[in-house]
Amino acid sequence: MTPISSIMTTTSNASGLQPTDALAPETAPLLRQLATRAMGMTGADIERIVRQARLTARREKRALRYEDLEAGLRDYRPTLPYDTRWRYAIHEAGHAVVHHALGLGDVTGLTVDAQDGGYNMLNFSGGSAGTLAWHEDMMAMLMAGRAAELLLLTSASTGSAGADHSDLAKATDLGLAMEAKLGFGGVHPLLYLSHTSPAQALTSDRDLADRVHARIETGLELAMEVIKLNRPPMDALVRALFGAQALDGPAVMAILRRCYD
């Protein structure tokens, strides 16, 4: 058991300022684990969990422990059926594997028990940002969750669609920007065409919709090829994420890098 008080150390500096709280060496991994499990929660959600954990510790006349907070985070999430959690793990692992394989940056966290299902945190620090190739890789990363489901489960769920922040929504926005604003368009690439209503632009211009859809399809195909070429890390990450429900960045990157050794 890890008392919360043990992960803070008090230090003072030579300037004579008041002592400040500094993190003890073992704190970083503990905080990463808690932060990963809290992905997708609001500040109010976390405040309620911390308050309940403190009440539990007070009733039992002991110090607040890491396990109290972890249990609170777990209890806050609904229990998922086996097959749903497995699908979420496949979906999020797909994003992570393609993101890493295409050199877009590191993965800083994955979870399959966020409020709206799976959730990922990605660091975009790699590749030649702003180029056509980089945007095509970004499209593949956005479509990677759906690609993973199609490859491993032979069917895709609504997990990549159905909302303005969904994978398909982001892919559509990216495809439209590539065709109309970023200079990569198949027709009149030098024109900058900003649309106040992207949905209206796509429904009223069949040719534009076809070109955007073709870019999304190409991204999906690239994602599927990348996952096929990286099945060992994909399978290892799916199993680990399914079992742990949440993995912080170092844990994800360790799995991905170990499979290439």
Secondary structure, DSSP 8 states (H G I E B T S, - for coil): --BGGGGEEEE--TT----EEEE-TTHHHHHHHHHHHTTT--HHHHHHHHHHHHHHHHHTTS--BHHHHHHHHHHHS----HHHHHHHHHHHHHHHHHHHHTT---EEEEEEEETTEEEEEE----S-TTSHHHHHHHHHHHHHHHHHHHHHHSS--GGGSSSTTSHHHHHHHHHHHHHHTSS--SSSTT-----S-HHHHHHH-HHHHHHHHHHHHHHHHHHHHHHHHTHHHHHHHHHHHHHHSEEEHHHHHHHHHHTT-
